[in-house]
Amino acid sequence: QVQLVESGGGLVQSGGSLRLSCAASGFTMDYFAIGWFRQAPGQEREGVSCISSNHSTYYADSVKGRFTVSRYNTKSTVYLVIDSLKPEDTATYYCATDRTRWGGRYSLHPDDYTYWGQGTQVTVSS
């Protein structure tokens, strides 16, 4: 059974940093892209980053320069490091995957992903 579990969220002051983790189980993640999304109350789910199976990375314009995604297949874990946190980053953060082998392609569209974690809350105070 495919399972994704996010962790690492918390309450952080503006300008601080967090490292979020996405732990995968139930499948071999080597061949699959992992996406990071966030959703604030009452808002649409927003794609912020994706790392492909060949370790290529992509970021939404709103987070470029502050977010860094990496993957460690031997640990079945994907990380998202967030620097220079802003109050606008406050949201529940989710990781997701799709069992289609995209190769080097990426997506920041939620509808392209099939499996989701339960999310981890990031709250940034001003």
SVG drawing of the C-alpha trace seen along z (x, -y; Angstrom):
<svg xmlns="http://www.w3.org/2000/svg" viewBox="-13 -40 33 42">
<polyline fill="none" stroke="black" stroke-width="0.4" points="0.0,0.0 1.4,-3.4 1.9,-5.6 3.4,-9.1 3.9,-10.8 4.9,-14.4 6.7,-15.8 8.8,-18.7 6.2,-21.5 5.8,-23.9 5.5,-27.4 8.4,-29.6 9.1,-33.3 9.3,-35.2 12.7,-34.8 13.3,-31.4 13.8,-28.1 12.2,-24.6 12.9,-21.3 10.0,-19.2 10.2,-15.5 8.2,-13.1 8.7,-9.5 7.5,-7.0 6.6,-3.4 4.7,-0.6 6.5,-1.3 10.0,-1.9 10.1,-5.6 13.2,-5.7 11.1,-5.9 8.5,-8.4 8.2,-12.1 7.4,-13.6 5.5,-16.9 5.1,-19.3 1.9,-21.3 0.4,-23.6 -3.1,-24.7 -4.3,-27.5 -7.8,-27.4 -10.4,-28.3 -7.8,-28.4 -7.0,-26.1 -4.2,-23.6 -1.1,-25.1 1.9,-23.3 5.2,-24.7 7.8,-22.1 8.4,-18.9 11.4,-16.6 11.5,-14.2 12.8,-10.6 16.1,-11.9 16.4,-14.5 15.5,-17.5 13.8,-20.1 11.1,-22.6 9.6,-25.4 6.7,-27.7 7.7,-31.4 6.4,-32.3 8.9,-30.2 12.0,-30.2 15.1,-31.0 13.7,-30.1 12.6,-26.5 14.9,-23.6 13.7,-20.0 15.9,-17.0 15.4,-13.2 17.3,-10.3 15.9,-7.2 17.9,-4.9 16.1,-6.5 12.8,-6.6 12.6,-10.3 12.1,-13.6 13.0,-16.8 11.8,-20.3 13.9,-23.0 12.2,-26.4 14.3,-29.4 13.3,-33.0 9.8,-32.0 7.1,-34.5 3.6,-34.7 2.2,-33.9 3.9,-30.5 1.5,-29.5 -0.4,-26.5 -0.7,-22.7 2.0,-21.2 1.5,-17.9 3.7,-15.6 2.3,-13.6 3.2,-11.1 1.8,-9.4 2.6,-5.8 3.0,-6.8 6.7,-7.0 7.0,-10.5 10.7,-10.3 12.2,-13.7 8.9,-15.5 7.3,-17.3 4.0,-18.8 2.7,-21.3 -0.9,-20.4 -2.7,-18.6 -4.9,-16.6 -1.8,-14.9 -1.1,-13.2 -2.8,-10.1 -1.3,-9.5 -1.2,-12.0 0.1,-12.3 -2.0,-13.8 0.0,-17.0 2.1,-18.9 1.2,-22.3 3.5,-25.3 2.7,-28.5 4.8,-31.6 4.4,-34.4 5.2,-38.0"/>
</svg>
